[in-house]
Amino acid sequence: MSVVDGGGGPTLSELDRALIRILQLDGRRSFAALARELGVPEKTVRRRVVELIDGHVIHITTVSDPALLGYQVAAMVGINVDGRRSLRALVGSLAELPHVDYAVITTGRYDALIEVLCRDMAELLTVIDEKLVGAPGVRTVEVFPYLQLHYQEPAWEAAQSKQISAEGGARSALDATDRRIMAILSDDGRLPFAVVGERLGISESQVRKRVARLLETKTMRITAIANPRSLGFETVVWVGIRGCPGQSIVDLAETLTRIPSITYVAVTAGRFDILAEAVCRGMDDVLRVVDSEIRTLTGVADTELLICLDLYYRAVAPLEP
């Protein structure tokens, strides 16, 4: 499982950016199909995709609802530091914890936001108490348990136009074999199905059928996770939203999913009713999204903006049953 950080990273060509855009929509698109779509030799496409993966510019992995993977409890944790450690070093170390799949250094109320995935509330308490509160350099911790992970869209371009519907079909229940397939593909989403089958002791056709079912029902997506800046989205922000009394928070969350730039919406307990992530081209885009498209919504009582300075992402693998 790899971490993509928010540093400047390598300079990407237009071909690289085009490849990333397509692979965010379909991480298993064949080299031949990519070459036809972009009008370049297949050999060139193959070389550039391999270099993007080996250079940790992208990580092709599975994306699914954490609850389907065995994580029944999720929370965002706001952290403030005491100055004993470098902020980058502290957040980088927290991002390596096995229960953390996402971390950002932010401006505003919190120095960092950390997303934690756990089996149950007891495990969440253990992680908070033993791994976060007691971590050297952590001054305060504020926990926002998710009441509902309402929406996630890892493809930045798709979020801008909402080409992919927020609504999924009837999602498949995962059995042990599904979970093992997803665990293998979370490390390498382009791994040949024959290799997956060999590792699990089942046929290639069985793997192919199971993956097709998981994709068709939107139980799983296979996508290229990349630093948003690599595609020209220079600013990532989190918006903490408090709802108005008498208004439905779930309805408000659903409305937020239709806003271009919104990529993640969680209904939470605590100081905020909703935490929403927006991936934006720049500060003008941030102002438009927050001032014109979020604060004006019926049901929004107050908003608080956290601008991300650096981000770390870890692919989520299914828990063993």
FENJOZI-V204443 format. One record per residue. RES is the residue in one letter. OMEGA is omega as a letter, one per 30 degrees, with the letter a starting at -180 (NA if undefined). Layout:
<<RES,OMEGA> <RES,OMEGA>>
This chain:
<<M,a> <S,l> <V,l> <V,a> <D,a> <G,l> <G,a> <G,l> <G,a> <P,l> <T,a> <L,l> <S,l> <E,l> <L,l> <D,a> <R,l> <A,l> <L,a> <I,l> <R,a> <I,a> <L,l> <Q,l> <L,l> <D,a> <G,a> <R,l> <R,a> <S,l> <F,a> <A,l> <A,l> <L,a> <A,l> <R,a> <E,a> <L,l> <G,l> <V,a> <P,l> <E,l> <K,l> <T,l> <V,a> <R,a> <R,a> <R,l> <V,l> <V,l> <E,l> <L,l> <I,a> <D,l> <G,l> <H,l> <V,l> <I,l> <H,a> <I,a> <T,l> <T,l> <V,a> <S,l> <D,a> <P,a> <A,l> <L,a> <L,l> <G,l> <Y,a> <Q,a> <V,l> <A,a> <A,l> <M,a> <V,l> <G,a> <I,l> <N,a> <V,a> <D,l> <G,a> <R,a> <R,l> <S,a> <L,l> <R,a> <A,a> <L,a> <V,l> <G,l> <S,l> <L,l> <A,l> <E,l> <L,a> <P,a> <H,a> <V,l> <D,a> <Y,l> <A,l> <V,l> <I,a> <T,l> <T,l> <G,a> <R,a> <Y,l> <D,a> <A,l> <L,a> <I,l> <E,a> <V,l> <L,a> <C,l> <R,a> <D,a> <M,l> <A,l> <E,l> <L,l> <L,l> <T,a> <V,a> <I,a> <D,a> <E,a> <K,a> <L,a> <V,a> <G,a> <A,l> <P,l> <G,l> <V,l> <R,l> <T,l> <V,l> <E,a> <V,l> <F,l> <P,l> <Y,l> <L,l> <Q,l> <L,a> <H,a> <Y,l> <Q,a> <E,a> <P,l> <A,a> <W,a> <E,l> <A,l> <A,a> <Q,a> <S,a> <K,l> <Q,l> <I,a> <S,l> <A,a> <E,l> <G,l> <G,l> <A,a> <R,a> <S,l> <A,a> <L,l> <D,a> <A,a> <T,l> <D,a> <R,l> <R,l> <I,a> <M,l> <A,l> <I,a> <L,l> <S,l> <D,a> <D,a> <G,l> <R,a> <L,a> <P,a> <F,l> <A,l> <V,l> <V,l> <G,l> <E,a> <R,a> <L,a> <G,l> <I,a> <S,l> <E,a> <S,l> <Q,l> <V,a> <R,a> <K,a> <R,l> <V,l> <A,l> <R,a> <L,l> <L,a> <E,a> <T,a> <K,l> <T,a> <M,l> <R,l> <I,a> <T,l> <A,l> <I,a> <A,l> <N,a> <P,a> <R,a> <S,l> <L,l> <G,l> <F,a> <E,a> <T,l> <V,a> <V,l> <W,l> <V,l> <G,a> <I,l> <R,a> <G,l> <C,l> <P,l> <G,l> <Q,a> <S,l> <I,l> <V,l> <D,l> <L,l> <A,l> <E,l> <T,a> <L,a> <T,a> <R,a> <I,l> <P,a> <S,l> <I,a> <T,a> <Y,l> <V,l> <A,l> <V,a> <T,l> <A,l> <G,a> <R,a> <F,l> <D,a> <I,l> <L,a> <A,l> <E,l> <A,l> <V,a> <C,l> <R,a> <G,a> <M,l> <D,l> <D,l> <V,a> <L,l> <R,a> <V,a> <V,a> <D,a> <S,a> <E,l> <I,a> <R,a> <T,a> <L,l> <T,l> <G,l> <V,l> <A,a> <D,l> <T,l> <E,a> <L,l> <L,a> <I,a> <C,l> <L,a> <D,a> <L,a> <Y,a> <Y,l> <R,l> <A,a> <V,l> <A,l> <P,l> <L,l> <E,a> <P,NA>>
